[in-house]
Each structure stands twice: as structure tokens, then as C-alpha cells.
Amino acid sequence: MSGNFPECGIDIVKSCNCTAFHADGTGYDYSMAGTVTVKGFMYNVQVVDQGRTFACGDFGNGTKKWGVGAGAGDCTLQGGGSPTFSNAAFPITNQATASGRTASGGGGELISKTTDAVSCAAQVPAGACTPNPVLTVDKTCVTTLQVQGTSVVVRVDYTGQVHNGGNVYLNNVQVTDTAAGTPATQTFPASGGFTLTNSGTGGADKCYTNGLATCPTLTVPTVGQPPVTGAASYLPNSLVAINPGRAQFSDTVRATATDALLNQPVASHPVGQGYTAQCLICPNGVCPTNP
């Protein structure tokens, strides 16, 4: 027996890019794309990648695109949607498989080809899958006098906000106030921590002394008046005298957290540093206009 028999074959090329991460830390988004090439003529050609099926139809001696970049006449994603998938990790590797039959109607031989493991480490656009946590903290304060036993002492009342200026959630957020006074340190919240959502969203800023979105308004209390609800306070044991006729107290706040995506520590300032607030007290409760 002699004769010429058509030779059929199929080949597949795949690419994969990381296109975004989930700000809440739940994972990453990836795009999928590639080409399928048929030698001879094959029927019901399709590509399967990460559970998504692309129908490429019947064709021969040619190449079609699938996934991102595919156009009219190329492979069509079945079930609609976009040629993307999510994964909890970055980077990852995966594979895709192309297949087709040598006869119509589901007959003939099924021929398939699977890619080698393909890296999905490229970020498109650049930096798309790189978190950038930014944690800042501020503070306002007022001073007053309060009676303590047979003495009159100075009290500093304060409050402030902690802010997430980055593109990823911050978990376990805590703010520590350090003062030359009693108590020497105060941490908010005292145990655990809270979450700040990414910058530009409703939960990116929080008042650390009351755990709410906004802080209480501080006004200079009268002698013996307790701190306003939601504020914190301490009794300083040292001061800096400033002319004309006033004294200054200072303390420092520092915020810490972990980013939701990589679980890496984040801080508003290096250890031993922080945002320092200067709080004044003056005779008769009114400070001079000139510094």
C-alpha cells in the first residue's frame, strides 16, 4: 500500500501576567493569552487554561490567538467574562492545553499539546502587583489643671488619627503614645488592633483614641473638668519653660501595622521616633499671641 496521508499536529504558546492585587490581601489577578497553531486541518480546536475554555473552531495550517489580545476570527472564551483568573499567591506558574480532532462531529483522533510550566511573574502594568503600604499618624492636644489630692497638677488631653496612604489594607494597627509623665505609655487599642482600608476608601483613616472615623473636638477644659469623651490624657512630670510666660509639654505617638497582602510589618516612624506634639500651658489659661 502506498499513498500520501495528511499529517496533523497542534502546538500552543502561553503567556501570563499579574495585573492587580486585591487590596484586602485575598490574592492577585492574572491575565492569560497565547496562540494555538494547527498543522494540517483540525476540528473543534480549543484551549483550556485555568479552567477557562477558548473555542477556536475548525481550521488548518494556521495560527489563532486566544485570551488577551484575541480578536475577530480568533478563539472565543466560552461562558463570557474576561480571560483572567485569581490566585492567592504571586508569582505562580501554570500550564495550558490545546486540543483538536482529525475528523468532524467528534470523530477521528484527538490530538493535544500541553505547555511547559509558564511563569506568571511579569507585572502589567509595571508594579501592578506590588503593595505600597504607607502609615502616618497625627495628634492634637490641650492642657489644663486638675486637683489631685492636696495638689494641683497639669493634665494633657490628646487625640489624633492614623492614616493609610497606601494601596493595600493595613491590619493589626496600633498607636503608642510615649510621654514623660503618668502613664508613660498608652497603646490604642490596648490589645489586638484594627484594620485600615486602602487610601481613598472610607476606612483609610481612624481616630485611635476612640476607634471611630472622627476624633472628638478638643477645647481647653476648665480646672477640674474631665477629659472630653473619646480623648486620652496623661499627667506630665517635666516641662520646657518658654518665654513669654508659658510652658511646653511634649510627647510622641508612633503607629505600627502589618500589610494585608504580604503580612510584613509597617510603621509610621522608625523605632524610637514618632510624631511629636507640643502642648502649651500659660498663666490665666490664655497663651500670648507671639511665640
C-alpha positions as CSV (number, residue, x, y, z in Angstrom):
1,M,0.0,0.0,0.0
2,S,1.3,3.4,-0.8
3,G,-0.1,6.9,-0.8
4,N,0.0,10.2,0.9
5,F,-1.8,10.7,4.2
6,P,-2.4,14.2,5.7
7,E,-0.3,14.8,8.8
8,C,-2.0,16.8,11.6
9,G,-0.4,18.4,14.6
10,I,-1.1,21.1,17.2
11,D,1.1,23.5,19.1
12,I,0.4,26.1,21.8
13,V,2.2,29.1,23.3
14,K,1.1,30.7,26.5
15,S,1.8,33.9,28.4
16,C,0.6,35.0,31.8
17,N,0.9,38.4,33.6
18,C,-0.1,39.6,37.0
19,T,-2.4,42.6,36.5
20,A,-3.5,43.6,40.0
21,F,-3.7,42.5,43.6
22,H,-6.7,42.6,46.0
23,A,-6.2,45.4,48.4
24,D,-7.7,43.3,51.2
25,G,-4.9,40.8,50.8
26,T,-7.0,37.9,49.4
27,G,-5.0,37.4,46.3
28,Y,-3.8,38.5,42.8
29,D,-5.4,38.8,39.4
30,Y,-3.7,37.4,36.3
31,S,-4.4,37.6,32.6
32,M,-3.9,34.7,30.2
33,A,-3.1,34.8,26.5
34,G,-1.3,32.9,23.8
35,T,-1.6,31.3,20.4
36,V,-2.6,27.9,19.0
37,T,-1.1,26.6,15.8
38,V,-2.5,23.8,13.7
39,K,-0.7,21.8,11.0
40,G,-3.0,20.1,8.5
41,F,-6.7,20.6,9.3
42,M,-8.3,20.0,12.7
43,Y,-11.8,20.2,14.0
44,N,-13.2,21.6,17.3
45,V,-9.9,23.1,18.3
46,Q,-9.9,24.5,21.8
47,V,-7.6,25.8,24.5
48,V,-8.1,25.1,28.3
49,D,-6.3,27.4,30.7
50,Q,-7.1,27.6,34.5
51,G,-10.5,26.0,34.0
52,R,-11.4,28.5,31.2
53,T,-12.2,27.1,27.7
54,F,-11.5,29.0,24.5
55,A,-13.2,27.7,21.4
56,C,-11.1,28.1,18.2
57,G,-13.3,26.3,15.7
58,D,-12.3,24.2,12.7
59,F,-9.2,25.4,10.8
60,G,-6.0,24.3,9.3
61,N,-2.4,25.3,8.6
62,G,-2.6,28.5,10.6
63,T,-2.4,30.2,14.0
64,K,-5.1,31.8,16.1
65,K,-4.8,33.9,19.2
66,W,-6.6,33.2,22.5
67,G,-7.0,35.2,25.7
68,V,-6.0,38.8,26.0
69,G,-5.3,40.3,22.5
70,A,-7.6,37.9,20.7
71,G,-9.8,39.5,18.0
72,A,-12.3,38.6,15.4
73,G,-11.7,35.2,13.9
74,D,-9.6,34.1,16.9
75,C,-10.6,31.9,19.8
76,T,-13.6,32.8,21.9
77,L,-13.9,32.5,25.6
78,Q,-16.8,30.2,26.5
79,G,-19.3,31.4,29.1
80,G,-18.4,35.0,28.7
81,G,-16.3,37.1,31.0
82,S,-12.7,38.1,30.6
83,P,-9.6,36.0,30.1
84,T,-8.4,36.4,33.7
85,F,-8.2,34.4,36.9
86,S,-7.2,34.9,40.5
87,N,-4.8,33.2,42.8
88,A,-3.8,33.7,46.4
89,A,0.0,33.6,45.5
90,F,2.4,35.7,43.5
91,P,4.3,34.7,41.4
92,I,2.9,31.4,40.2
93,T,3.5,29.0,37.3
94,N,0.8,27.1,35.4
95,Q,0.1,25.4,32.1
96,A,-2.5,25.5,29.2
97,T,-3.6,22.7,26.9
98,A,-4.7,22.9,23.3
99,S,-6.6,20.1,21.6
100,G,-8.4,19.2,18.3
101,R,-9.8,16.3,16.3
102,T,-8.8,14.9,12.9
103,A,-12.4,14.4,11.9
104,S,-15.6,16.4,12.3
105,G,-18.5,15.5,14.5
106,G,-16.3,14.4,17.4
107,G,-14.7,11.7,15.3
108,G,-11.2,10.9,14.4
109,E,-8.2,11.1,16.6
110,L,-7.9,13.6,19.5
111,I,-4.6,15.4,19.4
112,S,-3.5,17.6,22.2
113,K,-0.5,19.6,23.4
114,T,0.3,21.0,26.9
115,T,2.7,23.8,27.5
116,D,5.6,23.6,29.9
117,A,5.1,25.4,33.2
118,V,4.9,29.1,32.4
119,S,5.9,31.8,34.9
120,C,3.3,34.5,35.7
121,A,5.9,36.8,37.4
122,A,5.6,39.7,34.9
123,Q,3.6,42.7,36.2
124,V,1.5,44.6,33.7
125,P,1.5,47.5,34.1
126,A,4.8,47.7,36.0
127,G,4.3,47.5,39.7
128,A,0.7,46.3,39.4
129,C,1.2,43.5,41.9
130,T,3.5,45.3,44.3
131,P,1.9,46.6,47.5
132,N,2.9,50.1,48.8
133,P,1.9,50.4,52.4
134,V,2.0,54.0,53.8
135,L,1.2,54.5,57.5
136,T,1.1,58.0,59.1
137,V,-0.2,59.3,62.4
138,D,-1.0,62.8,63.9
139,K,-2.0,64.3,67.2
140,T,-3.6,67.3,68.8
141,C,-3.6,68.2,72.4
142,V,-4.7,70.8,75.1
143,T,-3.6,71.3,78.6
144,T,-5.5,72.1,81.8
145,L,-5.1,71.9,85.6
146,Q,-6.7,69.3,87.8
147,V,-6.8,68.8,91.5
148,Q,-5.0,65.7,92.8
149,G,-5.3,65.2,96.5
150,T,-4.0,68.4,98.1
151,S,-2.1,69.4,94.9
152,V,-3.0,71.0,91.6
153,V,-1.3,69.3,88.7
154,V,-1.1,69.7,84.9
155,R,-3.0,67.4,82.7
156,V,-2.6,67.0,78.9
157,D,-5.6,65.8,76.9
158,Y,-5.0,64.5,73.4
159,T,-6.4,62.7,70.4
160,G,-5.5,62.1,66.8
161,Q,-5.9,60.0,63.7
162,V,-3.9,57.2,62.0
163,H,-4.0,57.2,58.2
164,N,-3.4,54.6,55.5
165,G,-1.9,56.4,52.4
166,G,-1.0,53.2,50.6
167,N,-2.7,50.8,48.2
168,V,-3.1,47.8,50.5
169,Y,-5.1,47.2,53.6
170,L,-3.3,47.5,56.9
171,N,-4.1,45.1,59.7
172,N,-3.3,45.0,63.4
173,V,-3.0,48.8,63.5
174,Q,-1.9,50.1,66.9
175,V,-0.8,53.5,68.1
176,T,1.5,54.0,71.1
177,D,1.9,57.3,72.9
178,T,5.1,57.9,74.9
179,A,5.3,60.7,77.4
180,A,7.4,62.0,80.2
181,G,4.6,61.5,82.6
182,T,1.9,59.2,84.0
183,P,1.2,56.9,82.3
184,A,4.5,56.8,80.5
185,T,3.0,54.8,77.6
186,Q,-0.5,54.2,76.3
187,T,-1.4,51.9,73.4
188,F,-4.6,52.1,71.3
189,P,-6.2,49.7,71.2
190,A,-4.8,48.2,74.3
191,S,-4.9,44.7,72.8
192,G,-5.3,43.4,69.2
193,G,-5.6,46.1,66.6
194,F,-7.9,47.5,63.9
195,T,-7.8,47.5,60.1
196,L,-7.4,50.5,57.8
197,T,-8.6,50.1,54.2
198,N,-6.5,51.3,51.3
199,S,-6.1,55.0,50.6
200,G,-9.1,56.8,49.1
201,T,-11.7,54.5,50.7
202,G,-14.0,55.1,53.6
203,G,-12.0,53.1,56.2
204,A,-8.5,54.5,55.5
205,D,-8.5,56.9,58.4
206,K,-9.4,56.3,62.1
207,C,-9.2,58.1,65.4
208,Y,-7.0,56.0,67.6
209,T,-8.3,57.3,71.0
210,N,-11.9,56.3,70.3
211,G,-11.7,53.8,67.5
212,L,-14.1,55.9,65.3
213,A,-13.8,57.6,61.9
214,T,-13.6,61.0,63.5
215,C,-12.0,62.3,66.7
216,P,-13.6,64.3,69.5
217,T,-13.1,68.1,69.4
218,L,-10.7,69.3,72.0
219,T,-11.2,72.6,73.8
220,V,-9.2,73.8,76.8
221,P,-11.1,72.4,79.8
222,T,-11.7,74.4,83.0
223,V,-9.8,73.4,86.1
224,G,-11.0,70.0,87.3
225,Q,-13.1,69.4,84.2
226,P,-12.6,65.7,83.0
227,P,-11.3,64.9,79.5
228,V,-13.8,65.0,76.7
229,T,-15.3,61.6,75.9
230,G,-13.1,59.7,73.4
231,A,-9.9,61.6,74.3
232,A,-6.9,60.3,76.2
233,S,-4.8,62.1,78.8
234,Y,-1.6,61.9,80.9
235,L,0.0,63.9,83.7
236,P,3.4,65.3,82.7
237,N,6.3,65.3,85.1
238,S,8.5,67.6,83.2
239,L,8.2,70.8,81.2
240,V,10.1,73.2,79.0
241,A,9.8,76.8,80.0
242,I,9.1,79.2,77.1
243,N,9.0,83.0,77.2
244,P,6.9,84.9,77.4
245,G,5.2,83.2,80.4
246,R,4.3,79.8,79.2
247,A,5.4,76.2,79.5
248,Q,5.5,73.4,76.9
249,F,4.9,69.7,77.2
250,S,5.6,67.2,74.5
251,D,5.0,63.5,73.8
252,T,5.3,61.2,70.8
253,V,3.0,58.9,69.0
254,R,4.0,56.1,66.7
255,A,1.8,53.7,64.7
256,T,2.5,50.1,63.7
257,A,0.7,47.6,61.5
258,T,1.1,44.7,59.1
259,D,0.2,44.9,55.4
260,A,-2.7,42.6,54.4
261,L,-1.0,41.1,51.4
262,L,2.5,40.1,52.5
263,N,2.0,40.3,56.2
264,Q,5.1,42.5,56.6
265,P,5.5,45.0,59.4
266,V,4.7,48.6,58.7
267,A,5.4,51.7,60.9
268,S,4.8,55.4,60.7
269,H,8.3,56.1,62.1
270,P,11.5,54.1,62.9
271,V,11.7,52.6,66.4
272,G,12.4,55.3,68.9
273,Q,10.9,58.1,66.8
274,G,7.4,59.3,66.1
275,Y,5.1,62.3,65.7
276,T,5.8,64.8,68.5
277,A,3.0,67.1,69.6
278,Q,3.8,70.3,71.5
279,C,1.2,71.3,74.1
280,L,1.3,74.7,75.8
281,I,0.0,75.9,79.2
282,C,0.1,79.6,80.1
283,P,-0.9,81.7,83.1
284,N,-4.6,82.6,83.3
285,G,-5.2,79.9,80.7
286,V,-4.5,82.1,77.7
287,C,-1.3,81.9,75.8
288,P,0.3,85.1,74.3
289,T,-0.1,85.6,70.6
290,N,3.6,85.9,69.9
291,P,5.7,82.8,70.2
